[in-house]
Structures are given as structure tokens and as C-alpha cells.
Amino acid sequence: MATYTVTIHDHIIYDYEIEADSRQEAEARAEESIMNEESHLWRQDMEAGWTEIGEIYNDMDEEV
């Protein structure tokens, strides 16, 4: 039996509710929130997101 390392991608979707004067300002403020690592201000969207299988490597660290 062989050993494999399987990468699992867990895509979590968040909502960030802010007041802004325009779409551009809202997007800029969201980008700032990401750069400043302010995830405590975001709310996880429980209706969105997905999990999928990514790369698979064998026991010799070769992608298979």
C-alpha cells in the first residue's frame, strides 16, 4: 500500500458589510481590510463556499 499526500482546498466565502459613497470606495475599503488582515470584521457566508481535492503527491514527493 502506498502513501499519498492529498491537498484539500477549503474555499470559505465571507461578506464584509461597510458603508461607502460608491462601489469603488467599497471595493477599496475591502481591499484594505484584506491587506490589514481584518478578518474579524467579515461574516462567513454559510450559504456559499466549497471544498475540493487539489494536487496529489506520492511518497517520493512527485505529483501524480
N, C-alpha and C positions, 0 to 999 in steps of 0.2 A: 504494500500500500504506500502511495506517495504522499508527501506533504505539500500543500499549496498555500500560498498567501493570496487571499482574495480581497481586493479593495472594495469597500462599500461606500457609496456616495449617498449621504443623507441630506437632501435638499429641503431646508426649512424656510418657509416664507414668512416674512414679518410685515406688519403695517406700521407706518410712522405717521401719526396724525399731528400736523402743525398748522398754524395759521400763517398765511403768506398772501402778499398782494398779487402774485402772479404764479403761473405754472413754473416759470424759470426760477423764481425765488424759492419755491417749494423744492424743486429739484436740487438747487444749490445747497439749501439747508440740509437736505437728506444726505447729500454727498459729504458735507461737513460732519454730520453725525456719524457716518461710516468711518471717515478718517480719524475722528476723535474717539472711536470705539465706544460710542454711547448706546450700546445695545439695550441698556436698562430703560431707554426711552421708547423702545419698539415693543409692539404686541404681536405675539406669534399668531398667525392666521391658521387656525385649526382646520379650516376647510381646504387649505392648499398645501402643497409640498409633495415630495415623493422620495422614494428610496430606490436605488438601482445598483446593479453589480457593475464594477469597473474592471480594471486590469486584474489579471491573474498571473502569478509568478510561481514557477516550480521551486523545488528546494535548492536549486543552483542559482537562484535569483534571475532566471531567464523568464521573460514574458512568454506565456504560452497561449 
